[in-house]
């Protein structure tokens, strides 16, 4: 086998791997150098250890003021105040004496000592008028005594006649009057029983007994009627009667507008 003599040129040819390894080392060193010089351009790694974790207790639960103010809010709209019951109701009409007219009377009281009739509704006075009573006073016992009954009765359906434009019957005699009539022997036991039976059936006792009847409220018939014993002044004087209750014509018209059949009346 022929061998070539060893020269410098031959040496370089036979050791190419050494230069390659050296070049690789240089490249590695260069890369490391570049990495160290550029490490400051990257942010340091964040530690997730306990020391760097946020404290939950120090966190604020309120939202930022700017963020809250930036949200438009609608102003609350107030609901309209409901009208009170009866706010649109008409104002009560004032009667004479400044008394309210707010409905029919539920009780009528005759004050015999003052010769006045009073209209009440729910214990409030809604009307007062002068009256004239029987010439014999109050506390009727029998027919012809010219007395006005005393007690609690009912006003009946108003009627009209030639003598009276309006006549409001009163339910006299009642059961108490009939019992007293029997005790005073103005009526018999049979009459007593019959009169009570008629009251139960019809609501009004017979008017033709010895106890009297046909007592009511009316206006004066004519200026000459009566005994010329005026109890009221003015152009329409009131005169005493044979037992009925007399009111001035204008007052009686106002009275009729405020009563109903069955309204209780107390004559005291």
VEXKE-180551 format. One record per residue (C-alpha): residue in three letters; residue number from 1; x negated, y negated, z negated. Coordinates in nm, 2 decimals, m for minus. Each point is the difference from the previous one (the first is absolute). Layout:
BEGIN
('ALA', NUM, (X, Y, Z))
...
REM end
This chain:
BEGIN
('UNK', 1, (0.00, 0.00, 0.00))
('UNK', 2, (m0.14, m0.34, 0.10))
('UNK', 3, (m0.01, m0.26, m0.27))
('UNK', 4, (m0.02, m0.37, 0.06))
('UNK', 5, (m0.25, m0.19, m0.20))
('UNK', 6, (0.13, m0.20, m0.29))
('UNK', 7, (0.00, m0.37, 0.08))
('UNK', 8, (0.17, m0.31, m0.15))
('UNK', 9, (0.27, 0.02, 0.26))
('UNK', 10, (0.07, 0.35, m0.08))
('UNK', 11, (0.03, m0.07, m0.37))
('UNK', 12, (0.28, m0.26, 0.07))
('UNK', 13, (0.19, 0.24, 0.20))
('UNK', 14, (m0.01, 0.28, m0.25))
('UNK', 15, (0.13, m0.22, m0.29))
('UNK', 16, (0.31, m0.17, 0.13))
('UNK', 17, (0.22, 0.12, m0.30))
('UNK', 18, (m0.21, m0.20, m0.25))
('UNK', 19, (0.09, m0.32, 0.17))
('UNK', 20, (0.37, 0.09, 0.00))
('UNK', 21, (0.00, 0.06, m0.37))
('UNK', 22, (m0.18, m0.32, m0.06))
('UNK', 23, (0.26, m0.19, 0.21))
('UNK', 24, (0.28, 0.15, m0.19))
('UNK', 25, (m0.15, m0.10, m0.33))
('UNK', 26, (m0.04, m0.36, 0.12))
('UNK', 27, (0.36, m0.01, 0.12))
('UNK', 28, (0.12, 0.13, m0.34))
('UNK', 29, (m0.20, m0.27, m0.18))
('UNK', 30, (0.14, m0.27, 0.23))
('UNK', 31, (0.35, 0.11, m0.07))
('UNK', 32, (m0.05, 0.00, m0.37))
('UNK', 33, (m0.15, m0.35, 0.02))
('UNK', 34, (0.29, m0.13, 0.20))
('UNK', 35, (0.25, 0.16, m0.25))
('UNK', 36, (m0.16, m0.16, m0.30))
('UNK', 37, (m0.02, m0.35, 0.16))
('UNK', 38, (0.38, 0.01, 0.10))
('UNK', 39, (0.14, 0.15, m0.33))
('UNK', 40, (0.08, m0.35, m0.13))
('UNK', 41, (0.26, m0.06, 0.28))
('UNK', 42, (0.22, 0.27, m0.14))
('UNK', 43, (0.21, m0.04, m0.33))
('UNK', 44, (m0.12, 0.20, m0.29))
('UNK', 45, (0.19, 0.31, m0.07))
('UNK', 46, (0.30, m0.04, m0.23))
('UNK', 47, (0.00, 0.20, m0.32))
('UNK', 48, (0.31, 0.18, m0.10))
('UNK', 49, (m0.11, 0.06, m0.34))
('UNK', 50, (0.20, m0.09, m0.32))
('UNK', 51, (m0.21, m0.31, m0.05))
('UNK', 52, (0.12, m0.16, 0.33))
('UNK', 53, (0.37, 0.11, m0.01))
('UNK', 54, (0.25, m0.29, m0.06))
('UNK', 55, (0.16, m0.02, m0.34))
('UNK', 56, (0.37, 0.06, 0.04))
('UNK', 57, (0.08, m0.20, m0.31))
('UNK', 58, (m0.16, m0.31, 0.15))
('UNK', 59, (0.21, 0.01, 0.32))
('UNK', 60, (0.27, m0.27, 0.03))
('UNK', 61, (0.35, 0.12, 0.08))
('UNK', 62, (0.12, m0.35, 0.11))
('UNK', 63, (m0.01, m0.08, 0.37))
('UNK', 64, (m0.21, m0.29, 0.13))
('UNK', 65, (0.17, m0.33, m0.04))
('UNK', 66, (m0.08, m0.10, 0.36))
('UNK', 67, (0.15, 0.32, 0.14))
('UNK', 68, (0.31, m0.05, m0.22))
('UNK', 69, (0.04, m0.36, 0.10))
('UNK', 70, (m0.04, 0.08, 0.37))
('UNK', 71, (0.32, 0.21, 0.00))
('UNK', 72, (0.30, m0.22, 0.06))
('UNK', 73, (0.28, 0.05, m0.25))
('UNK', 74, (0.37, m0.07, 0.04))
('UNK', 75, (0.16, m0.22, m0.26))
('UNK', 76, (0.28, 0.18, m0.18))
('UNK', 77, (0.34, m0.12, 0.12))
('UNK', 78, (0.25, m0.06, m0.29))
('UNK', 79, (0.33, 0.17, 0.04))
('UNK', 80, (0.30, m0.23, 0.00))
('UNK', 81, (0.16, m0.03, m0.34))
('UNK', 82, (0.34, 0.18, 0.01))
('UNK', 83, (0.30, m0.22, m0.07))
('UNK', 84, (0.16, 0.03, m0.33))
('UNK', 85, (0.34, 0.17, m0.01))
('UNK', 86, (0.27, m0.26, 0.04))
('UNK', 87, (m0.25, m0.27, 0.12))
('UNK', 88, (0.21, m0.07, 0.30))
('UNK', 89, (0.33, 0.03, m0.18))
('UNK', 90, (0.21, m0.32, m0.01))
('UNK', 91, (m0.02, m0.21, m0.31))
('UNK', 92, (0.29, 0.04, m0.24))
('UNK', 93, (0.26, m0.27, 0.02))
('UNK', 94, (0.04, m0.21, m0.30))
('UNK', 95, (0.34, m0.02, m0.16))
('UNK', 96, (0.12, m0.28, m0.22))
('UNK', 97, (m0.23, m0.04, m0.30))
('UNK', 98, (m0.30, 0.13, 0.18))
('UNK', 99, (0.10, 0.36, m0.04))
('UNK', 100, (m0.11, 0.26, 0.26))
('UNK', 101, (0.26, 0.15, 0.24))
('UNK', 102, (m0.16, 0.34, 0.06))
('UNK', 103, (0.30, 0.24, 0.03))
('UNK', 104, (0.33, 0.09, m0.16))
('UNK', 105, (0.05, m0.02, m0.37))
('UNK', 106, (m0.01, 0.33, m0.19))
('UNK', 107, (0.17, m0.15, m0.31))
('UNK', 108, (0.24, m0.29, m0.06))
('UNK', 109, (0.03, m0.14, m0.35))
('UNK', 110, (0.27, m0.24, m0.12))
('UNK', 111, (m0.12, m0.21, m0.30))
('UNK', 112, (0.34, m0.10, m0.15))
('UNK', 113, (m0.16, m0.23, m0.26))
('UNK', 114, (m0.16, m0.21, 0.28))
('UNK', 115, (0.28, 0.05, 0.26))
('UNK', 116, (m0.25, 0.12, 0.26))
('UNK', 117, (m0.05, 0.30, 0.22))
('UNK', 118, (m0.35, 0.13, 0.06))
('UNK', 119, (m0.13, 0.21, 0.29))
('UNK', 120, (m0.29, 0.23, m0.08))
('UNK', 121, (m0.23, 0.22, 0.22))
('UNK', 122, (m0.26, 0.21, m0.17))
('UNK', 123, (0.05, m0.20, m0.32))
('UNK', 124, (m0.07, m0.32, 0.19))
('UNK', 125, (0.25, m0.28, 0.03))
('UNK', 126, (0.10, m0.07, 0.36))
('UNK', 127, (0.31, m0.22, m0.05))
('UNK', 128, (0.20, m0.18, m0.27))
('UNK', 129, (0.33, m0.17, 0.04))
('UNK', 130, (0.26, m0.16, m0.23))
('UNK', 131, (0.33, 0.18, m0.06))
('UNK', 132, (0.32, m0.03, m0.18))
('UNK', 133, (0.15, 0.28, m0.20))
('UNK', 134, (0.33, 0.10, m0.15))
('UNK', 135, (0.19, m0.25, m0.22))
('UNK', 136, (0.02, 0.26, m0.28))
('UNK', 137, (m0.38, 0.05, m0.01))
('UNK', 138, (m0.19, 0.33, 0.06))
('UNK', 139, (0.10, 0.35, m0.12))
('UNK', 140, (0.32, 0.09, 0.18))
('UNK', 141, (0.23, 0.25, m0.18))
('UNK', 142, (0.33, 0.01, 0.18))
('UNK', 143, (0.21, m0.15, 0.27))
('UNK', 144, (0.09, m0.37, m0.04))
('UNK', 145, (m0.27, m0.10, m0.25))
('UNK', 146, (m0.17, m0.22, 0.26))
('UNK', 147, (m0.34, 0.13, m0.11))
('UNK', 148, (m0.30, 0.10, 0.22))
('UNK', 149, (m0.12, 0.36, m0.06))
('UNK', 150, (m0.32, 0.06, m0.20))
('UNK', 151, (m0.22, 0.29, 0.10))
('UNK', 152, (m0.18, 0.17, 0.29))
('UNK', 153, (0.19, 0.04, 0.32))
('UNK', 154, (m0.05, 0.02, 0.38))
('UNK', 155, (0.06, m0.24, 0.28))
('UNK', 156, (0.23, 0.15, 0.26))
('UNK', 157, (0.06, m0.07, 0.37))
('UNK', 158, (0.10, m0.37, 0.05))
('UNK', 159, (0.35, m0.06, 0.14))
('UNK', 160, (0.18, m0.29, 0.15))
('UNK', 161, (0.36, m0.12, m0.06))
('UNK', 162, (0.22, m0.31, 0.05))
('UNK', 163, (m0.08, m0.12, m0.35))
('UNK', 164, (m0.38, 0.07, 0.00))
('UNK', 165, (m0.23, m0.03, 0.30))
('UNK', 166, (m0.23, 0.25, m0.18))
('UNK', 167, (0.08, 0.21, m0.30))
('UNK', 168, (m0.26, 0.24, m0.15))
('UNK', 169, (0.18, 0.26, m0.22))
('UNK', 170, (m0.16, 0.11, m0.33))
('UNK', 171, (0.05, 0.36, m0.12))
('UNK', 172, (0.20, m0.09, m0.30))
('UNK', 173, (0.11, 0.19, m0.21))
('UNK', 174, (m0.28, 0.25, m0.04))
('UNK', 175, (m0.01, 0.31, m0.21))
('UNK', 176, (m0.10, m0.20, m0.32))
('UNK', 177, (0.30, m0.24, 0.06))
('UNK', 178, (0.24, 0.29, 0.03))
('UNK', 179, (m0.14, 0.17, m0.32))
('UNK', 180, (0.04, m0.33, m0.19))
('UNK', 181, (0.35, m0.04, 0.14))
('UNK', 182, (0.10, 0.34, m0.13))
('UNK', 183, (m0.15, m0.08, m0.34))
('UNK', 184, (0.19, m0.33, m0.02))
('UNK', 185, (0.32, 0.18, 0.12))
('UNK', 186, (0.03, m0.21, 0.31))
('UNK', 187, (0.03, 0.32, 0.21))
('UNK', 188, (0.11, 0.35, m0.07))
('UNK', 189, (m0.21, 0.31, 0.00))
('UNK', 190, (0.16, 0.11, 0.33))
('UNK', 191, (m0.08, m0.34, 0.15))
('UNK', 192, (m0.35, 0.03, m0.13))
('UNK', 193, (m0.05, 0.34, 0.16))
('UNK', 194, (0.15, m0.11, 0.33))
('UNK', 195, (m0.21, m0.31, 0.03))
('UNK', 196, (m0.32, 0.19, m0.06))
('UNK', 197, (0.09, 0.25, 0.26))
('UNK', 198, (0.06, m0.28, 0.25))
('UNK', 199, (m0.34, m0.15, m0.08))
('UNK', 200, (m0.17, 0.34, 0.06))
('UNK', 201, (0.19, 0.05, 0.33))
('UNK', 202, (0.00, m0.36, 0.15))
('UNK', 203, (m0.25, m0.20, m0.20))
('UNK', 204, (0.25, m0.26, m0.12))
('UNK', 205, (0.27, 0.03, m0.27))
('UNK', 206, (0.36, m0.08, 0.07))
('UNK', 207, (0.06, m0.38, 0.00))
('UNK', 208, (0.36, 0.01, m0.12))
('UNK', 209, (m0.05, 0.13, m0.36))
('UNK', 210, (0.06, m0.19, m0.32))
('UNK', 211, (m0.38, m0.07, m0.01))
('UNK', 212, (0.03, m0.24, 0.30))
('UNK', 213, (m0.19, 0.00, 0.32))
('UNK', 214, (m0.07, m0.19, 0.33))
('UNK', 215, (m0.30, m0.18, m0.16))
('UNK', 216, (m0.26, m0.13, 0.23))
('UNK', 217, (m0.22, m0.29, 0.13))
('UNK', 218, (0.15, m0.27, 0.23))
('UNK', 219, (m0.01, m0.37, 0.08))
('UNK', 220, (0.26, m0.25, m0.11))
('UNK', 221, (0.32, 0.03, 0.18))
('UNK', 222, (0.10, m0.36, 0.00))
('UNK', 223, (m0.07, m0.31, m0.21))
('UNK', 224, (0.33, 0.02, m0.18))
('UNK', 225, (m0.05, 0.37, m0.10))
('UNK', 226, (m0.09, 0.05, m0.37))
('UNK', 227, (0.06, m0.19, m0.32))
('UNK', 228, (m0.21, m0.31, 0.07))
('UNK', 229, (m0.28, 0.12, m0.22))
('UNK', 230, (m0.31, m0.06, 0.22))
('UNK', 231, (m0.32, 0.18, m0.11))
('UNK', 232, (m0.22, m0.13, 0.29))
('UNK', 233, (m0.06, m0.33, 0.16))
('UNK', 234, (m0.04, m0.12, 0.36))
('UNK', 235, (0.25, m0.01, 0.28))
('UNK', 236, (0.12, 0.35, m0.06))
('UNK', 237, (0.08, 0.02, m0.37))
('UNK', 238, (0.04, 0.35, m0.16))
('UNK', 239, (0.30, 0.07, m0.21))
('UNK', 240, (0.07, 0.28, m0.23))
('UNK', 241, (0.20, 0.30, 0.12))
('UNK', 242, (0.23, 0.27, m0.11))
('UNK', 243, (m0.30, 0.24, m0.04))
('UNK', 244, (m0.19, m0.01, 0.33))
('UNK', 245, (m0.34, m0.16, 0.07))
('UNK', 246, (0.01, m0.31, 0.21))
('UNK', 247, (m0.29, m0.14, 0.21))
('UNK', 248, (m0.02, m0.30, 0.22))
('UNK', 249, (0.07, 0.08, 0.37))
('UNK', 250, (m0.35, m0.07, 0.12))
('UNK', 251, (m0.15, 0.20, m0.29))
('UNK', 252, (0.23, 0.29, 0.07))
('UNK', 253, (m0.12, 0.01, 0.36))
('UNK', 254, (m0.36, 0.02, m0.11))
('UNK', 255, (0.09, 0.26, m0.26))
('UNK', 256, (0.17, 0.22, 0.26))
('UNK', 257, (m0.32, 0.01, 0.21))
('UNK', 258, (m0.20, 0.14, m0.29))
('UNK', 259, (0.22, 0.28, m0.13))
('UNK', 260, (0.12, 0.34, 0.12))
('UNK', 261, (0.29, 0.22, m0.10))
('UNK', 262, (m0.09, 0.19, m0.31))
('UNK', 263, (m0.24, m0.27, m0.14))
('UNK', 264, (0.03, 0.02, m0.39))
('UNK', 265, (0.12, m0.30, m0.18))
('UNK', 266, (m0.03, m0.06, m0.38))
('UNK', 267, (0.23, m0.25, m0.16))
('UNK', 268, (m0.14, m0.11, m0.33))
REM end
